[in-house]
Amino acid sequence: MKAVLLGMNNPVSSNPKFALYPYPPGCTGARILKLLQRRLPDVGRREYLEAFDRTNLLSKLVWNKREAQDAAITFLKDVAPGLRGRTVVVFGAEVRKLLGLEEKLIEPIEMEGVVYRQLPHPSGRNYWYNVPECADLAAILLEELYEGASK
């Protein structure tokens, strides 16, 4: 079953189909793909797009915390029940806090039948990924979820 990648918003497009899209280079989706390629170097954009469902809390170009709070409530009330039995990878502390999740990087947290896994936001400003062991942990998680999508 496909995992869901959950981000903040897309500053390039408000179209939901481009949530965590792996283009242009350097964007969040491209960074996630690059992490996955640490373990699976032959995985390209097409395979990444097929293996994961991708969404953002906000389908807006600009992050607005008040709107994001409302979106998180809607996600938990209306979207999450349809995700029972699936894994949602939450990218970033802002999204984690809005969903009311305890901070536990990578470790699974089950809530209402959904398994949440957390990773820091893969922006160029987050230095967590500069530590090779940390980037490898993220890559292993993404590989596990990628492989699970094909089952």
C-alpha positions in Angstrom: 0.0 0.0 0.0 1.3 3.4 -0.9 2.6 5.7 1.8 1.5 9.3 1.9 4.0 12.1 1.9 2.7 15.1 3.8 4.3 18.5 3.5 3.5 22.1 4.3 2.7 23.9 1.0 4.2 24.3 -2.4 5.6 27.8 -3.0 5.8 27.1 -6.8 2.2 25.9 -7.5 -1.1 25.8 -5.7 -2.2 22.8 -7.8 -2.5 19.8 -5.4 -1.1 17.4 -8.1 2.3 19.2 -7.7 2.5 18.6 -3.9 6.0 17.4 -3.2 6.6 17.1 -6.9 10.3 16.2 -7.7 10.8 19.2 -10.0 12.4 21.8 -10.2 15.8 20.8 -8.9 16.3 21.7 -5.2 12.6 21.8 -4.3 11.3 19.7 -1.5 10.1 16.9 -3.7 13.4 16.7 -5.5 15.2 16.5 -2.2 13.0 13.7 -1.1 13.7 11.8 -4.4 17.4 12.4 -3.9 17.2 10.9 -0.4 15.5 7.9 -1.8 18.2 7.6 -4.5 20.8 7.2 -1.8 19.5 3.7 -1.4 17.8 3.2 -4.8 19.9 5.1 -7.3 17.9 3.9 -10.3 14.6 5.3 -9.1 13.6 8.2 -11.2 10.8 10.8 -11.1 8.2 8.6 -12.6 8.8 5.8 -10.1 8.8 8.2 -7.2 5.5 9.7 -8.4 3.9 6.2 -8.8 5.2 4.9 -5.4 3.9 7.7 -3.1 0.7 9.6 -2.7 1.7 13.2 -2.0 -0.1 16.1 -0.4 0.4 19.3 1.5 -1.6 20.7 4.3 -2.1 23.9 2.3 -2.6 24.1 -1.5 -1.4 27.7 -1.4 1.9 29.4 -2.5 2.4 31.0 0.9 2.4 29.3 4.3 -0.3 30.8 6.6 -0.3 29.3 10.1 -3.9 30.1 10.8 -5.1 28.5 7.6 -2.7 25.6 8.2 -4.3 25.0 11.6 -7.7 24.8 10.0 -6.3 22.5 7.3 -4.8 20.2 10.0 -8.1 19.9 11.7 -9.8 19.0 8.4 -7.0 16.5 7.6 -7.4 14.7 10.9 -11.2 14.8 10.8 -11.9 14.2 7.1 -8.8 12.7 5.4 -7.0 10.6 8.1 -10.0 8.2 8.6 -9.6 7.2 4.9 -5.9 6.5 5.5 -6.4 3.8 8.2 -3.8 1.1 7.7 -1.5 3.4 5.8 1.7 5.3 6.7 1.9 9.1 6.5 5.3 10.6 6.4 5.1 14.0 8.0 7.8 16.5 6.8 8.7 19.3 9.2 8.0 20.4 12.7 5.3 22.8 11.7 3.1 20.1 10.2 3.9 17.7 13.1 2.9 20.2 15.7 -0.4 21.1 13.8 -1.3 17.4 13.7 -0.6 17.1 17.5 2.1 14.5 17.1 4.8 13.9 19.7 8.2 14.6 18.3 9.7 11.2 17.4 11.8 11.3 14.3 11.4 8.2 12.1 9.7 6.1 14.9 6.2 5.1 14.1 3.3 6.7 16.0 -0.1 5.1 15.5 -3.1 7.4 15.8 -6.6 6.4 14.9 -5.4 3.6 12.7 -2.8 5.7 10.8 0.9 5.2 11.2 2.7 8.5 11.2 6.5 8.7 10.6 8.3 12.0 10.9 11.2 13.5 9.1 12.6 17.0 9.3 11.6 19.3 6.5 14.2 18.6 3.7 14.9 22.2 2.9 18.4 23.4 2.3 18.2 25.2 5.6 17.8 22.1 7.7 21.2 20.8 8.6 20.0 17.5 10.0 20.3 16.0 6.5 24.0 17.2 6.3 24.9 14.4 8.8 25.4 11.3 6.6 23.9 9.0 9.2 20.7 11.1 9.5 20.3 11.3 5.7 20.9 7.5 5.6 18.1 6.9 8.2 15.7 9.0 6.1 16.8 7.1 3.0 16.2 3.8 4.7 12.7 4.8 5.7 11.8 6.1 2.2 13.3 2.9 0.7 11.1 0.7 3.0 8.0 2.7 2.1 8.9 2.6 -1.6 9.4 -1.1 -1.5 6.1 -1.5 0.4 4.2 0.3 -2.4 4.9 -2.4 -4.8 3.4 -5.1 -2.6 
